[in-house]
Amino acid sequence: MATFLGIPKFIAGLKPEHSTQWEVGQPLPEDTLRWGSTFPKGAATTLRNSQMRKNLGHATRTIRNKRNLRVAEMPDWEDLRESASAIKHETMSNLPELLVQMEENVTKRGGIVHWARDAAEANEVILSILREKQVEEVVKVKSMVTQEINLNEFLDSHGIKAWETDLAEMIVQLGKDMPSHLVVPAIHRNRSEIREIFQREMADAPEGLTADPRELAMAARAHLRTLFLKSKVAISGSNMMIAETGTLSVYESEGNGRMCLTLPETLISVVGIEKMVPRFQDAEVFSQLLPRSATGERMNPYTSFWTGVTPGDGPQEFHLILLDNGRSKALADEVGREALHCIRCAACLNVCPVYEHVGGHAYNSIYPGPIGAILTPQLLEATDHHDPAASLPFASTLCGACGDVCPVKIDIPGALVHLRHRYTEANRGGLPNGWDVAMKASSKVMSDGKRFGKAARMAKLGRPVAGKDEKISSLPWPVSAWTRNKDIPAPPAQSFRDWYNDEQQKGEAR
């Protein structure tokens, strides 16, 4: 039996006063990529939960500190990032050919490959396999792509139960909850809540179960052991497919994924078409970047690779479902396609000041945080202002921290600006609003050097308004729309142009 290395540490890191944002028993959404309101409305709700903000701040700081320690040990860290970025650019530039190569190598080694254009096709393929196997339940490896297609709910509607075996995912599932983080989906739950969920939902929960991390881990282990031993089919995703050999991989911390990948008779892997690298050697780069970026570990406790079917070893039937579900359209966008480079490490979430304050549920998508803000709108082609997902590119301060920590060097801030522009262009039309008028007026000044110079000198008139605080907190309409939410720094006593001219004259005088 696996040792469940990650379970006690995960639970022990949760403080007893942690509170949940998702209400227990609330119906799960039919669309996990777009389950609620716009980001501003979602954030307005979650921001009221001060305890959640405190807990998220503690959790993300802890992960950041661990990551920084492990990164500091690597003198070639930036070289690894450059390599990973180059590999991903190469992959996206040759994705059609690599997918064909992947299919050929999986088939050559005894696997069966299916192509799915969208969630509906992927779910139907899985259902047909499970009906052929005549099973009523399956075990699952932690997989965001199966959450993306609402697989669990789809199978449940057809009388088949899909059991999550990753501890955090199991907590989310038993609690009838939604994930709030890419790596630690139950980060918003506390130990007392977990105990309550186990007692309520686990038929085999021990009597007198307490909130002690070890007791909770042992209860989960006993519960999962039964599922592992009786399940004939397992479903997984994959962190990385390797076209050169037809190999798939799963990186995890608990060992539950290893059990799913080795014990059942049949394995079904659902993988987004972007989760690809060309060569087996490329895995060396990502195997160093992923654990350090995700959990602050030097390496994953459990890293599993499998290639097709091996007689007498592991599942004797293997199905690979290659899922598009909007990825081809994202690939066609030369800027936005960088979102497809993501390796789901969540480093961008852990440094994002917005995520730290509002939490994952505010994004109303299983892909929260900065990467979710550029991935979700593209998968859904969300640009219309009536579409809640279209608001996600604005869920950022553009501070740039997400781009700085991304192990594959995705330019997340640049993609956010790109998607904001696309949203603005898609919603033009009708009478100009105040923003349009303001931008038009500003362009008259900023497009002419002389006019801009005069405006800079006139800005000095605002210094008396700023006062001792060196900031302007209130201005009349229409600029009050800005000062209502943000302060304006006091204008400098001398503009750069004036300073430069003075320096030039001093130089000539000497």
N, C-alpha and C positions, 0 to 999 in steps of 0.2 A: 504493500500500500504506500502511496506517496506520503511524504513527510509533512506536507502542507506548511512549508517554511514561512510563507507570507501571512498566514492567518492570524496567529497571535499578535504579531507586530502591527498588522492592519487594525485590528480591534483595539489593541492597547493604545494606539495613537488617537483614538476618538475619546473626547472628554464626555463625562456623564451629562453635562448640560447641553450637549449638541441638540439642536432642534431641527425638525424637518420642514421643508417648504411644501412638498407634495402631500396632500391630505390622504391618510390611509383610507383605502376603499374607494377613492375617486376613480371613476371609469377611465381606463387607459385610452389614449387618443387613437383614432383610426389612421392618422398620418403622422408618423414619428418625425418627419422632416419639417412639419408645419402644424404644430398641435394647438396653438393658441393665438394670442393677440400679437400685436406689434411689439418690438423690443422695448420702446419707451413705456408702454403699458405694463409689460411684464416686469421691467426693472422697477417701476413705481411700486409694484406689489412687493417684490423681494427686498427692496431697500428698507421697508418698514420693519424687517426682521433684524434687529440689531444683534441678536445673539448669533444668527447665521453669519453675519458679516464678521463678527469676532472670531468665530470658529474657522471660517474660510481663510481669514488673514493668518491665523496660527498655522493652519495646514499648509497653505501655499508657501509661507516663509520657511517652514521646516523642509519642504521638498526642494525649494530653491537653494537653501544652504547645503543640503546634501549634494545636489547637482554641482554646485560651485566647487565643492571639495574634490569631487571626482574629476571634474574638468581640469582643475588646476594641476592634477597629477599627469596630465597628458601634454607633453611638449609639442606634439604634432596635432593638437585638437583642430586648429584652423585648417591644417592641410587635409584632415579627415573630412571636415565640412565641405571644403572645396571639391574633394573627390566625390563625395555623396551628391553634391549639386550637379557635378558633371555627369555622373551616372544617370541621375534622374532626367536631365536634359536629353541625354542620348536615348534613354528609354522612350520618352514622349515623342521624340523625333522619329522613332522607328517602331512605334507601338503596334501598328497592324502586322508587320512582319514578325515581331516578337511573339504576338499572340498566336499566330499560325505555327511558329516554331514550338511554342509551349504545347499547343494541342497535339502536334505530331509526336513530341517526346512523351507526353502523358499516355497517349494511345499506344505507343510502341512498348510501353512498360506495363500494359495491362489495365490502364485506367480508361474511363469513359468521360468524354468531354461534352458538355451542353453549353449552348450560347443563349443568354437571356437578355432581351432588349430592355426589359423593365421588371419591376417588382412582381407584377402579375405572372409573367412568364417564369420567373425563377421559382415562385411559390408553387406553381402548377407542376413544374418538373420535380420538385422535392416531394410534393404530395403523391405523384404517380409512383415514385420509387418506394415511398413508405407503404402505399397500398399494395404494391407488388410483394413487399416483404411481410405484409399483414401484421404490422406492429401498431400498438396503441400509444406508445411513448418512446421518446428518444432522449439522449443526453447531448448537451451542447457545450462546446468550448466558447469562452468569451469571444463575441464577434459583433462588432458594431454594424457590419453590413447586413447581418440578419435582423438587427433591430431596425435598420433603415427600411427594409422591405416588410416590416411587421410580420415576420415569419411565425413567431410564437402565437400571436393572435389568430393568424390565418389557420394554422394547424389546429388550434383549439376549436375553431369554428367547424372543423371537420372531424372532431372527436379524437384528436391525437394530442397528447401532452408533451411539450418540449421542456425538459428540465435544464435550467442553467446550473453549471457546476462550479464556475468561478465564484468564490465566496461573496464578493461584493455584488456580482450580478444576481446571485441566489437571494441575497438580502433584498435587492430591488424587486425581483420577481415575486418573492413570497409576500413582500409588503405592498404589492399591487402599486408599484411606484414607477418613476421614470429616472433614468440615470442623469447625473448632474456634472459628470467629469469624464474625460476620455479614458483615463487610466484607473481612477478610483471612483467608479460610478455611484457608490454609496457614501461619498464623503460627507453628505448632509445628514447622515444617520448617527445616533449615538448608541453606546453600548446597552443602555436601558431599553431603547427602542428595538434594538436587535433581539434582545432577550424576549421582549413582548411578542415580536413577530415570530420567533422560533416556537414559542409556546402556543401561539394561536394557529400557526399554519403547519407545523411539523407534527404528524401523527406519532412519530417515534421520539419526540423531545423528552429528555429525562425529567423526572419529577424533581422539583426543588432547584431547577436551573437558575443560576445567578448570572449577573452581568460580568463575571470574571472572564477575561479574555481567553484563558485556557479552557474553561468550561464551555464557552461558546464555540471554540474551535473544535473541541472533542465532539460536541453535539452535531456540528456540521459534518465532521468526518464520518461519524456513524451513519448519518442520514445519507450522505453521498455514496458510501461504500455499497449500500444496498442497490442504489441506482446503477452504479458502474457494473456490478456483477450480473444484473438481470437484463440490461439494455443490449439489444442486438444491433442497433443503428446509432451512430453518432453524427452530429453536424458541427462543422467548424468553419472558421474563416481562414485567413492566412495573412501573416505580417508581410510575407514576401514570396513571390513566385520566381523561379529561376528558369528562364527560357532555354538555356543551353542544355539542361538536363531533365527538364520537366519536373523539378523538385518544388515542394511547398514547405513552408516553415511556420511554426508558432513559437513565439517568445512569451514566457509567462513566469510567475513567481511562486506558484503554489503546487504544481504537479497534477492538478485536476485535468488540465488539458492533455497531459501525457496519458492519463488513464483513458480519456475519450479516444485518443488517437491510436491506442494499441489494443484495447480489450474488445470492442464491438466487432461484429462480423462484417459490417458495412460502414464505410465512412463517406459522408457527403460534405464537400468543401465548397462554400459559396464565397467567391472572391471578386472584388471590383477589378475591372480590367487594368486599372492603373497600378496595382500592387505587383509590379514586375521589375526585375533587373535582368540584364542580358546574360551575365556570366556567373558561374558559381563563385569565382574569386571575389565578386562584388559583395558577397555576403560578409566578407571579412570587415569591410568598412562599416556597414550598418550594424553589425554585431557589437561594435565598439561604441557607436553613437547612441543607439537606442536605449540600452539600460541606463547609461549615465544621464541621458536627457529625461527619461521617464521617471525613474525611481531613485536616482542617485546611487546606483549600484555599478560595480565594475563589470559585472556580467549577469545575465539572467540565470536564476537558479535552474530553470528548465528551458532548454532550447531544443525543439524537436524538428527534424527534417524527415520528410518521407517522399519517395519517388514511386509512383504507380503501386503495383501489387507485388509482394514477395511471398511465394508459397510457404505456408507454415509459419509466417511471421506477421502479426498484425492483421488488420482487416483484409479479407480476401475479395472484397469488391470495393472499388473506389470510384466515386463520381466527382468531377470538377465542374462547377457551374460558373462560367465567366459572365459577370453581370455588368451591363452598361448603365442603365438607369440614369441617363443624363450626362455620363462622363464623356461620351464622344462629342457632345455639343460644347462642353467645357474645354475639351482638348482643342477645339477649333478657335478658341479665343487666345491669341498670342500672349496676352497679359494674364488673364484669369486662369489659364491652364496650369500656372505654378501651384495652384491649390492641390492639383493631382500629385504633386511631389510628396505630399505629407506622409509621414510614417507613423502618425498617431501617438506621438510621445507625450503630448500635452505640455511641453515646455512653455509654449506660448500662453497657455492658460495660467500657469503658475507664476508668470511675471506680469500678467495683465492687470492694471489697477481697476479696470472696469469689471472684469470677471471676479476679482477678489471682493468687490463690494456688492455685486448683484447676484452672483452665483449662477450655476448652469441653467436652472429652470427658467430664468428670465429670457433666454434665447429661444425658448419654445421649439427646440430641435434637439435631436440626439447628438448633434455636432455643435457644442457650445464654444464660447471663447473666440479669440481672433481667427483661428483657422475655420471655425464653423461659420463665422461672419462672411467669409469669402467662398466657402465650399457650398453651403446650403443654398444660397440664392442661385448659384450656377447650376446645381443639380436640378433645381426646380424651374430654371429660367424665370426667376421672379424679378420683374422690373416694374410692374404696375403698382401704383401707390395703394391700391386696395388689397394687395397681397401682403400679409404680415411678414413673410420672409424677405420681402424687398427692403425692409427697414434695417436689416442686419448689418450692411456695410457701414451704417452710421453708428454702430455700437462700439466706438473706439475713440480714444483721444488722439490717435496718431502719434503717440509718444515714441514709437519705434522699438520698444523693448522686445516685442514679439519677433521682429526680424533679426534682432541681435542674438537671440538665444536659439533660433531655429537650427537644428543640426544639419538640415539640408539647404539652408540659406534661402528659404522662400521669402520673397519680398512682400510680406503680408501688408505693410502700410501702403506700398505702391498699388497692390491689388485692391485694397479698400478704396483708395482714391479713384481707381479705374472703374470700379463697380458703382461708386457714387455718381461718377460722371454718366455712366450708362443709365442709371436710374433717372437722373435729371433730364437727359435727352429724351428718354422714353415717355416722360410725363409732361413735356412741353405742350403748349397749345392753349388757346383761349386768351383771356385777358392777362397781361403781365401782373404778377403779384409784387409785393414790396421788395422781396429779395431780388427779383429780376430788375426792378428799377434801380435799386442800390448798386447792383453789379454793373449795370449799364453806365451809371454816373461815374463809378469808380474807374471803369475802363477808359473814360475820356481823360482822366487825370493821369492814370498809370501808363498810358500808351504814349505819352509825350514827355520828354525829359524836362522841358522848361516848366510845364504845368506842374509836374511832380515836384520839382525843386521849390516852386512857390508854395505848394501845399505843405511841404516839409517845414518851411520857415513859419508858415501860419500856425502849424501845430504847436509851436511854443506858447501860443496864447492859452493853451490848456493847462499850463503849469500851475497857475494860481488856483484853478479848480481842484487840482489834485491835493493840494495842501501838504501837511506834514507826513501823511501816509504814503506819499509818492505813488498814489493810484487814484483813478477816477472811477467811482462806483455808481454814478448816476448822471445820465445825459438826457436831454429832451428827445421826444419822438422825431425821427424814426429810429435813431441809433439807440434808443432806450431798449429796443428788442435785444440788443447785445448786452448792455450794462445790466439788464434785469437778471442775467445769468452769470456774467463774468465781469471782472474788473479789468480796466484798461491801465497799463502802466503809464506813469506820468511821462509826457514827451521830454526828450533831452533838452537841456538848455541850448545846445548847439547841434545842428544837424550834421550828418557826415559830410555833406557837400560843402557846408560852410567851413567845417574843420579842415577839409582837404584843401580848399582855396587858401585858407590862412597859412597852412603849412607850405604851400607852393610859394606864396608871397614871401614867407620867411626865408625860404631857400634862395629865392632870387636876390633878396636883400643881402644875404651873406656872400 
